């Protein structure tokens, strides 16, 4: 929208001065902010998106947002499910990752979702804060891949919280984090 308006103004002989567009949506338990930095031309030179979503309910727009703008996301603080991780993986595979903060407040991922999460963390070279909250009920069939994810990225993991009702997780975590 901003780029097309700038192009229209240029065609009309105006010199557009604005270089930055900030968009945000705040709705009780969620906050989405995006900032678009424009170059002297009409094209987008930089874009940054921040997601803070506390609500556990599914949002229909999130997979599309992740697919289109996942490359621009710097902060994620929310529950992660397979559809979101798949969309984010595809977006960051094509255009790279700007993630600096990844806080997964709940992780509901299948084996494929965990593989995708592994890829995202691997290509997120600027990741400074990586926090996971794992529940054993969400990881029943994926414990080996979850353990592999934790082991591969344990140096980057800044906080791990495990809510386990069974003992099998604890010995594995003890080996990963001595």
N, C-alpha and C positions, 0 to 999 in steps of 0.2 A: 504494500500500500504506500509506504513512505517513498520507496524507490520510484514507483510509477508517478506519484505526485511531483517529485523532483524533476523527472523527465518531462512531464507535461509543462511545468513552469519554465523549463529551459526552452522548450519549443515555442512557448509564448513570449520568449525574450526576457524573462525574469531570471535573476540570479538567486537561486535558493541559498539561504544562509544557514539553515538549520542542519546540524551534523549528527544529532543524536536523538533517538526516539526511545523513551522508556515506557514500557507497558507493564502493568501489574494487575493482578486479580487477587483479592483477599476475600475469603468466604468462611469466616468462623475458624474451622480447623485446617484450612489449607491456604497456602500462599504461593503464587506463581509470579515470578518477575522475569522480564526479558528486557534486555537493553541492546539496541541496534546502533552501532557506530557507523556512520556513512563517510565515505571518502569524498574528495572533491568532485569526483565523477558521480554517477548515479548508482554504482554498484555498492553492495554491502561489503565493508572491509572487515567488520568484526561483529559478532553477536554473542551475547552471554545470557544464559537462562538459569534461573534458580528455582528449584522445586522443594517446598516444605509442605508435606501433606500428612496430617495426623490421622485423618479419617481412615477407617478400615474398609469403607464401602468402595466398590469399584466405580471408577469414573470412566465413562465411555470415550471421552476425548483423549485420555492419556496415551493409549497406544499410538494414535495418530500424531500426537505431540512428540512422542519419543521418536517415531519414524522420521518425521520431518525436521525436527530440531534437536535430536539427541546429541549431535556433534557439538552443539553450542552449550549444552548443560554443564555448569561448573559445580553445582551443588544439588545433591539428591538427599532428601531426608524423608523417607517414607517406607511403606511396606512394598516389597518387591515380589512380583509374581512372574510366571513364565512369559506371559504375553508382553509385559513391559521390558523384561530383560532381553527377549528376542528382538524387539523393535530397537532397543538401545544398542545392542550388539551390531545389528545391520547398519545403523546410522553411523556408529563410530568406526566400523570397518571401512566404510566408504570415505569418510571425511576426517577421521581421527577423533580423539577424545580430548576435551578440555576439563574433565572432571578433576576437581581438587578436593572435594568433600563427598564421600559416599557413606551415608548412614542408613543402613537397612534396618529399620525398627522392627520389622518382622520379615522373615524370609520364608516364602512358600514356593519352593522351586523343585522341579523334577530333576532327574539326572541331566537332561538336555539343558534345562535352565541353569543348573550349576556349571555346566560346560561353558555356556554363554557368559555367565558372570565371570568365570575365570578369564575368558578372552577380553572382556571389558576392562577388568583390573589390569591385565597384562599390557593393554595398549593405552592405559591412562597414566602417562609418564609424569603428569603434574599432581598426581594424587598425594595429598598431604595428610588427610584424615580419613581413615577407613574403619568403620565401626559396624559390627554385626550383632544382632540379637537373634540367637537361634533357639528354636523350640523343638524338642524331640518329636512332638506330634507332627510337625511339618517336614521332618527329615527321616521318617520311618524307613523308606526304601532307598534313601540316597546317602546313607552314612559314609560309605567309602569315598564317594565323590566330594562330599562335604569336607571330610578329613583332608583329602587331596588339595582342595581349594585353600583351606586354612594353612596347610603345610607349605604350599607354594608361595603364599603371600603373607606369611607370618611376620616378616620384617616390616611390611607396610601396614599391617593391622594395628590400629592404635587402641582399639577397645573391642573386647569380645565378651558378650554376656550370653550364657547358656542357661536355659531353664529346662532342666532334664528331670524326668520322673523315674528314669531307669538308669542303671549303672553302666551299660555298655559304652556310653559316650565318655564317661570320665577317664577310663584308662587310655583311650585314644587321644584325648586332649592332653593328658599327662605326658604322652610321648611327643606330641607336637609342640607343646609349650612346657619344657622341663623346668 
